[in-house]
Amino acid sequence: MVRKIIHVDMDCFYAAVEMRDNPNYRNRPLAVGGHERQRGVLSTCNYEARKFGIRSAMPTAQAVKLCPQLLVVPGRMDVYKETSRHIRSIFERYTSLIEPLSLDEAYLDVTHSTACQGSATLIAQSIRDDIWRELNLTASAGVAPIKFLAKVASDMNKPNGQFVIPPENVQQVVDNLPLEKIPGVGKVSLRKLHGAGFYHCEDIKNADYRELLKRFGRMGASLWKRSHGIDEREVVVERERKSVGVERTFSQNISTYEECWQVIEEKLFPELERRLEKVSPDKSITKQGIKMKFADFQLTTIEHTHSILELEDFKGLLRDILVRQQGREIRLLGLNVMLKSEAQAKQLSFFS
């Protein structure tokens, strides 16, 4: 049976919520997050701001240079989470097979849904209508028989639109698809692909599979499948959490071991401990690590295998990661842990 997958993506979600709740924010360039103009990073921005080249994850200082009149407001995560729960309740009217990717997007499998006479196109439209009527927010949707194309399709008529790729059109759409449109293909990978003469999926489809595997490894194998319209992934209802982390961007750069350790001991570790206890009360982990970003924006991480969260073990990791500092100041410091998988937990409980 051909599957019917919908990818729903809210339009500039955080910014849209702010404009909905604050009419004075409308029709002007707006960004959420990054409230420290010199050090912050934006969470998202509205379409008026995007016209200036502003995007999510951009440093606030850079965004303000591009658009001096940019309005930057702090985020209200509790409001976004509550709104996301309402959106989820709307999805559940149409299917129980829901895979959330974040607060503002999700995959839905409506293959066996009887809503809207079983039409995925009408279900997507009805979901978007419900979201607008009940929350005064717009969403875009993509409909396709496979996951990655549903996600691609949801971006084709943004904002406040939808695009449908029927099974008989899959290969035609895929052939003309630029490689940068495939989820997971980043800037570095794209440069390598372009350097090898690959620009569209059709280029990959016509290439030798063994050569792709040799040059690009797992990514080459994945791209070959996508370029042939193959994506066997199912909508995953329960997604297992794999890690917990906490980080801080400094208003003033720091540089010494002592400064870093004070932040870890007084700020980061207590917060990491609180977050870990919510998902793993016994604090059992498989790894713990440190993340550091220097003043030149180079990011580096270090980790080691460890079974229990321990403050003292971060001392050695901090010394080791500072070897990479090379005189640079530090603008961001973070801690993270890798959680035991459900399979590992079950195995341990079996033998204990």
C-alpha positions, 0 to 999 in steps of 0.5 A: 500500500502506498503511504500517505505522509504529511509534514506540517511546519508552522510558519516562523512559529515563535515570531508568529506567536509574538505577532499574534499576541502583540499587534504592535509587532506586526508588519515590521522586522521581528526576531525572537531570542538573542536579547543580548545585542552583542552576544545573543543568537536569534531563535527565529525571525519573521518574514519581514526580517528575512528580507534583510538576510536575517535567519535563525541561529544568526548572532544578534549583532550581525542581524542588527547590522543587516537591519538596524530597525530590527525588533528583538524580543525575548522568547516565551517558551512556556507560551510556545510549548502550550501552543504546540500542545494545542497543535498536537491535539489538532493532529490527533483528531486525524491520526495517532501516528505523529512524529514531532520533530520540534515544537513547530513541525511534525510528520503525520502518517494518514495512510489509514485515516478515514477523515476527509474521505481518506484524502491526505490533501484534504486532511492537510488542508483541514489541519491548517484550517483548524490551526488558523481558526483556533490559534490564529496561526498559519502552517504550511504542509507537504503531502507525499508518499515518503518522508523526505519528500513530504518535508521538501514539499512543505517548503514549496508553498511557504508561508501558509500553503501546501504542496502535494506530490502524488506517487506518479510524480515522485521521480520527476520531482526528485530528478529536478530537486537541488541537492541542498533541498534534501534534509541533512545535506549541509553546507560542507557536504554541498561543497563536496558534492558540487566539487564532484559535479553533483548539483541535482538528484538526477546527477546522483541517480545517474552516477555509479553507486560504488563510486558514490559510496567510495567518495561520500560513504554513508551520505553517498548511499543515502543520496543514491536512495533519495535520488531514486525516490526511496525512503523506507523510514516510517513515522516514529511515534515515540522518539527516544531521547539520546542526550541532555545538555546545557550551555551559556553564551557569555556577555563578556568573553572568558579565558582561564581555567578558573573562570570556566570552572566557576561557570561549570560548578556554579551554573552549568552543572546544577542545571544539567543535574536538574535536567538529567534527573527529569529524564533519568532519576538515577543519573545513569549515562554513557558519556559526559562532555564539554562544548566550547566556542571560541571568540573566532566562533570555532566550536569544539567538543570533548567527551569520555565514557562514564556511567554516572554524572560526576562534577569532578570528572569535568575537571579533566575534560576541561583541562583537555579541551583548553589545550585547543584554546591556543590563546583565544578567548571563550564566548560559549561553554556547555556541558552534555551527557549521552543517555543510556538507550532503552535497550541498554537499560533493559539489558542492565536490569536483566543482569542486575 
